[in-house]
Amino acid sequence: MVEKTSGFSPWRFSIAPMMDWTDRHCRAFHRTLSARALLYTEMVTTGAVLHGPRERLIGFDAGEHPVAIQLGGSDPADLASAARIAEEFGYREVNLNVGCPSDRVQDGRFGACLMREPALVGDCVAAMKAAVSVPVTVKCRIGVDDQDPDAALDALTASVRAAGVDALIVHARKAWLKGLSPKENRDIPPLDYGRVHRLKAANPDLPVALNGGLQDLATAKAELDPADGIALDGVMLGRAAYAEPSLLIGVDPDLFGAPAPVADPFAAIEAYEPYIARRLEEGLRLHAMTRHMLGLFNGRPGARPYRRHLSVAGTRPDAGLHTLREAVAFVSRELADAAA
């Protein structure tokens, strides 16, 4: 169960589900940087959960907690079954993807195109709520294509609220399903944070978190306590947290008033080494883990040769902890004014 941490919303700070990025190794690494952040899996389709190799697809370490699974699908019965399996695996939240704009997702009638079918989304949430005891949440856009964001987001919110949704995470952009790639959909449609704040003002008892375009903790914190007085319950960072993972060291002290689990990126490497060692013994290649760490030392002298060494030597069959330590040895412990 996702529970409040020291009086804060469970969704106060989270790291977005990102395909090909937020796998179990990435989450284990991010957990060394923040004990409080809520972590999400990559999106997993209901078909994969129901019929695929579950341990490989949705297995995770208990040390990743709090961790939530994001499901992709639109069949209420299948989503209920997948949610039940996820709860049995130990996930503390089940999230429904109503935001991904890729063609493959559209062909499967899920993701962002479900913004056009709020009643169906409500049915999906109701089915999952009836199947599990953990929170069921929805991650959505403010609309798609030519939809009016006020009407579209209000309709979706009304439907999932009636179904008992526990929280809504809103990527504050429209998704254009034709004409823009998934990458372009993360940048080109304009952000509208005001729309998310108005949603929260109209639904004061519904936890609402903001996603999209947040680049650092200062910007994120400002959305939690904005000048307009409409405080959100949470913020979700995606690419910024992945590209600059060291910013996560500030999450616990800056957003939760708690000590950081590590003092600096060097200490984070040391904290992550036991996980790496264990996985190497199981036969995993080093690069599967270190690929998530390439941006850890951005801004320090030696960051470039660190990245180069992990990108080249770290992919070799004999790469091990010695390879990681060789890469770290390139990095100065003194911060530079400009990125290396």
Buried (B, 14 or more C-beta within 10 A) or exposed (E): EBEEBEEBBBBBBBBBBBBEBBBBBBBBBBBBBBBBBBBBBBBBBBBBBBEEEBEEBBEBBEEBBBBBBBBBBBBBEBBBBBBBBBBEBBBBBBBBBBBBBBEEBBEBEBBBBBBBBBEBBBBBBBBBBBBBEBBBBBBBBBBBBEBEBEEBBBBBBBBBBEBBBBBBBBBBBBBBBEEBEBEEBBBEBEBBBEBBBBBBEEBEEBBBBBBBBBBEBEBBBEBBEBEEEBBBBBBBBBBBBBEBBBBBBBBBBBBBEBEBBBEBBBBBBEBBBEBBEEBBEEEEBBBBBBBBBBBBBBBBBBBBBBBBBBBEBBBEEEBBBEBBEBBBEBBEEEEEEEEB
